[in-house]
């Protein structure tokens, strides 16, 4: 099999970082400047040094998807998105973080969890990867989580996947985790003939 015949896949690559400095230390994440020896040339790249995140594609017994709406300042929207959050708790594995976020943002738990997809949000500008989990057997938690800031007025809604696909393709929904996860599940379900 030649390289052209191999299944397409991202290829790990690394070059020597000769200098790395935090040029801006933020509240949530930093901006880092790396000097990279790229085949004998000094290449300088600045990027968001991110903790990473998880998101939850939760489905009820009717096949509807849980979406939440909250204010997102950088894009000036109250966007619809999946429950999601940062990997900012020391030693917490990704599944546990996803379960925590579903509880914190929607007061829900789920009996069945599986990895759905992992993607990087902006490979040229951030080292952030988001891992999305698919959750089923969803049920209410025993108590409600106390929310603050932009999470205080979260709106939740259960939406049929077909409606989400239509809204994405019509350009009415933009959140990257919601778009990627919804279209991934749509492809999985089509492939399975459902």
Wavefront OBJ file of the C-alpha trace (Angstrom):
o trace
v 0.000 0.000 0.000
v 1.439 3.387 -0.951
v 0.947 6.532 1.097
v -1.684 7.640 -1.424
v -3.599 4.392 -0.808
v -3.445 4.574 3.003
v -6.517 5.777 4.889
v -6.324 9.527 5.351
v -5.162 10.531 8.830
v -3.416 13.424 10.516
v 0.286 12.717 10.920
v 2.188 13.481 14.124
v 5.061 15.898 13.594
v 7.291 17.861 15.912
v 10.122 20.287 15.511
v 12.505 21.595 18.135
v 11.075 24.484 20.123
v 14.094 26.702 20.803
v 12.210 29.213 22.960
v 8.727 29.280 24.463
v 7.280 32.173 26.452
v 3.883 33.180 27.742
v 3.310 36.631 26.227
v -0.091 37.069 27.836
v -1.329 35.335 30.975
v -5.104 35.172 30.924
v -7.804 34.310 33.421
v -8.825 31.151 31.554
v -5.970 30.530 29.077
v -2.709 32.089 27.966
v -1.145 33.281 24.727
v 2.165 31.536 24.066
v 4.936 32.458 21.622
v 7.148 29.616 20.383
v 10.320 29.866 18.332
v 10.569 26.676 16.287
v 13.559 25.364 14.355
v 11.660 24.480 11.191
v 14.168 22.795 8.887
v 16.897 25.254 9.875
v 14.698 28.349 9.845
v 13.481 30.205 12.926
v 9.692 30.153 12.728
v 7.712 32.145 15.324
v 4.149 31.144 16.156
v 1.752 32.569 18.720
v -1.286 30.613 19.838
v -3.838 30.148 22.577
v -2.338 27.753 25.137
v -5.556 25.991 26.108
v -6.429 23.423 28.778
v -8.638 21.452 26.389
v -12.332 20.766 26.823
v -15.080 18.169 26.730
v -18.629 18.326 25.405
v -21.676 16.078 25.770
v -24.028 15.037 22.968
v -26.899 13.858 25.195
v -29.944 12.121 23.687
v -33.256 11.295 25.314
v -35.326 8.157 24.644
v -37.071 9.917 21.734
v -33.748 10.658 20.012
v -33.847 14.365 20.785
v -30.604 16.167 21.586
v -30.041 18.379 24.614
v -28.803 21.841 23.676
v -28.179 24.768 25.957
v -28.205 28.456 25.148
v -25.872 30.874 26.867
v -24.118 34.160 26.234
v -20.710 33.914 24.556
v -18.939 37.249 24.702
v -16.181 36.757 22.062
v -18.745 36.070 19.314
v -21.508 38.324 20.642
v -24.144 35.590 20.656
v -26.410 33.638 22.927
v -25.550 30.538 20.993
v -27.015 27.064 21.164
v -24.398 24.521 22.099
v -23.794 21.229 23.822
v -23.085 21.097 27.551
v -19.318 21.534 27.671
v -16.462 22.701 29.814
v -12.754 23.008 30.348
v -10.385 20.270 31.391
v -9.203 22.436 34.266
v -9.375 20.083 37.243
v -6.061 18.429 38.051
v -6.045 14.694 37.354
v -9.654 14.535 36.140
v -10.112 12.166 33.191
v -12.124 13.295 30.179
v -15.181 11.110 30.804
v -15.458 12.272 34.415
v -15.177 15.878 33.226
v -17.968 15.319 30.686
v -20.184 13.743 33.341
v -19.472 16.687 35.659
v -20.327 19.218 32.947
v -23.646 17.524 32.111
v -24.567 17.776 35.783
v -23.341 21.336 36.239
v -24.927 22.790 33.109
v -28.133 20.758 32.786
v -28.728 18.977 36.130
v -28.600 15.657 34.271
v -26.753 12.353 34.487
v -26.607 9.524 31.966
v -26.321 5.746 32.213
v -24.501 5.088 28.916
v -21.442 6.974 27.674
v -19.255 6.517 24.621
v -16.587 8.634 22.937
v -18.008 10.282 19.816
v -15.186 12.379 18.353
v -12.158 14.485 19.180
v -11.189 17.541 17.168
v -9.010 20.624 17.419
v -10.827 23.927 17.263
v -8.271 25.977 15.321
v -5.074 24.140 14.420
v -3.336 27.337 13.331
v -4.235 29.404 16.381
v -4.856 27.178 19.399
v -3.687 23.882 20.861
v -7.232 23.198 22.124
v -8.743 19.785 21.515
v -12.360 19.017 22.412
v -13.463 15.471 23.126
v -17.190 14.935 22.623
v -18.999 12.091 24.373
v -22.369 10.644 23.389
v -24.613 10.125 26.417
v -27.833 8.097 26.556
v -30.127 6.923 29.304
v -30.359 10.523 30.498
v -32.069 11.311 33.798
v -32.339 14.205 36.231
v -29.778 14.514 39.020
v -30.872 14.474 42.662
v -30.134 18.183 43.119
v -29.711 21.308 41.014
v -26.287 22.866 40.486
v -25.883 26.513 41.476
v -24.763 28.474 38.397
v -23.158 31.913 38.086
v -22.044 34.430 35.429
v -23.111 33.434 31.895
v -24.199 30.018 33.179
v -26.793 31.587 35.531
v -29.320 32.103 32.737
v -28.704 28.979 30.673
v -31.727 27.877 28.659
v -32.099 24.151 27.936
v -34.004 22.610 25.068
v -34.486 19.112 23.635
v -34.343 19.269 19.827
v -34.766 16.508 17.225
v -31.459 15.791 15.473
v -33.060 16.430 12.068
v -33.958 19.970 13.168
v -30.379 20.587 14.306
v -28.974 19.304 10.996
v -31.309 21.619 9.082
v -30.376 24.615 11.253
v -26.655 23.881 10.813
v -26.930 23.581 7.044
v -29.077 26.740 6.918
v -26.351 28.638 8.803
v -28.471 29.282 11.910
v -26.260 27.342 14.357
v -22.510 27.942 14.613
v -21.075 26.365 17.766
v -18.266 24.063 16.639
v -18.898 21.214 19.096
v -22.616 21.203 18.284
v -21.967 21.269 14.537
v -19.263 18.581 14.578
v -21.098 16.232 16.951
v -24.495 16.566 15.258
v -23.096 15.898 11.795
v -21.005 13.002 13.145
v -24.067 11.345 14.718
v -26.053 11.990 11.533
v -23.338 10.203 9.524
v -23.153 7.326 12.034
v -26.905 6.834 12.007
v -27.106 7.016 8.192
v -24.308 4.475 7.897
v -26.192 2.216 10.324
v -29.359 2.644 8.250
v -31.407 4.289 10.996
l 1 2 3 4 5 6 7 8 9 10 11 12 13 14 15 16 17 18 19 20 21 22 23 24 25 26 27 28 29 30 31 32 33 34 35 36 37 38 39 40 41 42 43 44 45 46 47 48 49 50 51 52 53 54 55 56 57 58 59 60 61 62 63 64 65 66 67 68 69 70 71 72 73 74 75 76 77 78 79 80 81 82 83 84 85 86 87 88 89 90 91 92 93 94 95 96 97 98 99 100 101 102 103 104 105 106 107 108 109 110 111 112 113 114 115 116 117 118 119 120 121 122 123 124 125 126 127 128 129 130 131 132 133 134 135 136 137 138 139 140 141 142 143 144 145 146 147 148 149 150 151 152 153 154 155 156 157 158 159 160 161 162 163 164 165 166 167 168 169 170 171 172 173 174 175 176 177 178 179 180 181 182 183 184 185 186 187 188 189 190 191 192 193 194
